[in-house]
Amino acid sequence: MTLAQLKNPEAIVTSDWLETHIHEPNLRIFDCTTTLVHEVNSPHPYRVVSGRKEFEIGHIPGSAYLDLQADFSDSNSRWAMKLPTVAELTTAFELAGIGDNTRVILYSRNSVSWATRFWWMLRWLGFDNAAILEGGFNKWEKEGRMISILASHYLPGKLTVSPRTNIFVDREDVLSAIEDKNTCIISALGPDVHSGENPRYGRPGRIPSSVNVPQVSLVNADTLEFHPAITIKKMFAAVCAETDKLIITYCGSGIFATVNAFLLYQLGYENVTVYDNSMSEWGRDASLPIEMGSNQ
């Protein structure tokens, strides 16, 4: 991706950049990986599995691990990986070593979505000095760069938060936006789930009036790097995305949707939000409308 085309070019870093700056004292590097194991004949669409074991086998030198479900989600929610309170999330990030003067680098394995979820949560708190490692651990390892088994344990930090409460929305916000012509609702799920062919989240189908830009289509499948900015912008423009609209992104639980949200924001869309819980909640609530079939 041509970084100069982004709202904040420093929000994406390359493996070359990270290798050069890896020993800077204010840098905080985190592996954000989680794995979803799809369940059959279960009331839940998947089982959330920590990526800590993979991290312990090998990771980027100097990095620590962030456990999304265990430490950065609402433990009392029926929905997996649900956003916790501002206070809870702030404390979790502080304990991980993030403070006002730190520079945070986020990466994950096999999917950039885990890193973008943490980036979006930090932005929710008002913290803007975080970046995504393009290509993640996969690219780093493929390039033959150094791998470590020694985890870093950063000293706790202190965050001054200024929450952006409008960058996450709930089901009521989405419900009221379905008929709003000034809103574009984008599903980041695969076409089979979006159309209703795959009933992974209970009732088959999608949120009415939503369009589909699968998060995997925004990334090179071989390198896990983002496609060029101009290519991604055309993909969003081909649906209902316009810079003066409110854009709501959703997926299964509000994880994949952060890939779309991150890129939309970096491409100049100012009013972008993520539906937390997404189809995990919507698909199993018979009181909420749903539609099927291809709409693109």
N, C-alpha and C positions, 0 to 999 in steps of 0.2 A: 504493500500500500504506500502511496506517495504521501508522506506525513505532512508535507506543506499544505495539503488540501484540507487538513483537519482543523477543527475549532481549537483543539489543544494538541499540537504535534507531540508534546512530551507525554501524552497519555498512552502511547505505544512505544516500546523500546525493542531493539533488536538484540539477538544473542551476542553480536559483536560489541554493542554498547555495554551490555551487562557484564561481559567478561572483562572489559576495560575498567569498569567502575565498581566491580564486585567488592572491593575492600574498603570502600568509603564508609566512614564510621556512622553516618546518619542513615545509611541504606538498610531497609528491612525487606528481606526477600522471603516470600511465602509460597509454598506448594498448597494449592487450594482443592486438590482433587477429591472427588467423591465418585462412587460408582452406583448406578441404579440397576438392580437385578429385577427384571420384570417377573411378576408373580402370576401364576395360573390358578384359577378358582379361589381367588382371594378378594376380600373387600377393598384391598389396597392395590393400586396399579403397579407398584414396585416396592422393593425393599431397599432401603438406603444403607449402603455399605461404605464405611470410612476408607479413605485412601492411605491411612497411616502405614499399613504394612508395606505397600509399594514405596512409600516415602523412606521407610527405614532400610529398605533394600538398596536404595540409591536415589540421590537427589542433587540438585544444583548446590555447589558448595556455599555454605553460609546461610542456607535457607532453613526456615522453621515450617511447621505444618499447622494449617488452620482446619479444624474439624467443623464443617458446616452444621451438621445435624447435632452434634454433641455440645458445641460451645457457642454457636452463633444463630440458633433457632429457638423458637418458643417451645420449651420442653412440655408444656401443658396443653399444647394444641393437638387436635385430632389430625391436623394436616402436617405432613412431613415438611421440614425445612421452612416452616412459617417464620416470617419476620418477627423478631422479639421486640420489646419496647426499646425506645431510644436509650434509656438508662442501662438496660441489660446489654445492648449491643456496644455501647460506649465502653462499659467495663470490660467486656470480652476483648475488644480491640486494644485497650490499654494494657491488659494483662499479657497480650501477645507481644507487646513492645512498641506499639504505635503511639506516637505523640505528635504534638503540633509541629515539631521541627524535623520529623522523619520523612524520608522519601521511600515510598512503598512500591515494591515490584511484585506483581501477582502472576503466577503461572499455574497451569494445570496440565493434566495428561489426557490425551485422546479427544478432548473437547475443551474449547476455550470458555465454555459457558460457566464453569465453576469459578474461573478467575473473574469473569465479567460480573457474576453475582456479587462477589466481594467488592469489586470496584463500585458497583451501583449502591451497595449498602454503605460504603464509606462516603459516597456522594450524598446519600440520604442524610448522613450526619453533618454534612457541610465540609468534609475533608476532601480536598482536591489534588493533593500531591501524591497520587497513586497512578500506576501505569500497568498495562498488560504486556507481558513478554510475548511477542509475536511468534507463533509456532510452538510455544510452550516447551515442556520438557521433551516432547518427542523430537522437535527440531534440534534442541540443544544436544541431546544424546546422539542423534543421527549425524551431527557435525563432528562427533568425536571429542567433544569438550569434556572437561574434567567432571567426574561424578564423585560424590562423597557419601559416606554412611554416617558422618558426624553431624548431628543436628545442632543448630544454633538455638540458644535460649536467651532471647533478648530481655533486658531489664524492662520492667513495666514503664509505660509512657503515660503522659497526661494529655488528654484531648480536650480542647475547647470546642464544643459542638454548637452548630447553628442549623438545626434540622430543616431540610427541605421536605416538608410533609406532603407535598403534592406529587412526588415522583413514584409513590406507590399508591395504588387504589384498591378498593375492595369491591365485592360483588354488587353492592348498591350503586356505586359510581358507574360500573360497567353497564348495569341494567338501564340506568337513566341515559346512557350515551348511545344506546343501540339505534335510536331513531334520529340522533343528532347529526345533521349534515356537516357540521363543523368538526366532527370527530371521525378519525380513522382508526378502526380496531384491527390489529394485525396479529395473526396467529404465527408463532415461530415453530409450530409442530410440523411433522412430515405430512405430505399430501394425503396419505392414506388415513391418518387420524383426522385431519382437517375435514376431509370429505365425508367421514363417517364409515368408510370401508373397514377401518380398524377401530373397534369399540373399546380402546384401552382404558378409557376413563369412565366406564359405566355406560351411560346412554351414548350411543354413537352420534357423532356430529360435532358441530362447532357453535360458538356464540353467533347468533344472528347478525348479519351484515358484515361479519369479519372477513378479511381477505388473508391470503396465505403467502408469507415469505419465510420458508423454512430456514432456521438458523444455520443448518448445514450448507445451504446454498450460498452463504456469505463467506465461506471459508474454502480454501484450496484443500481438497480431500487428501492430497499427498503430503503437503508441507504443513497443513493446519495454519497457514498464514491467511490473513484477510485478503479477499480479492481487491483489485485496485478500487480506489474511492469512486472513480467515475462509473465503474461497473455496478457497484453497490447502489449508488445514487439512482441509476437508471432502474434498478430492480424495485426500489421503493417508489419511484415516480410512476412505474407501470401499474401500481395499485392506486390506492386513494391517498397516499402520503403527500401532503403539501405542507410547506413550512408554516403556514398560518393556521393549521389545524391542530387540535389536541390529538395526540397519537397514543393509543393504549395498546401495549404489547402484552401478549399472554402465551402460555404454553401449557405444561402439565402442572407445574407447581411454582412458576415464577422464576425458573432458573434459565432455561433456554431463551426465554424472552429477553433476558438482559443482554444477550449478544446483539439482538436487533436494537434494543434501546441504547446500548453503548454506541453503536455505529450511527444510528440516527442522530443522536446528540452530537457526535463528533462531526457529522456532515451538516450541521447547522440547524437542525430541528430543535427548537428551544422548549417546546411543550410536549415532552415525552414522559410517559409513565408506564409502570409495570403492574399488572394485576397479580398480586400475591395470591397464592393458592390455585389460581387459574382453573384448568379443567378438572383437577382433583376435587375441587369443590363444586364447580358448575355442573360437571357431568353427572354428579350423583344427587343433585337436588332437583326433583321433579317439578318444583314450582318455578324453575327458571326456564326460559324459552331456549330452544335448540333447533338447528336446521341441518339438513344433510345435502349431499350432492356437490358437484363441482361448481364453483361460482367464478372461476377464472378461465 
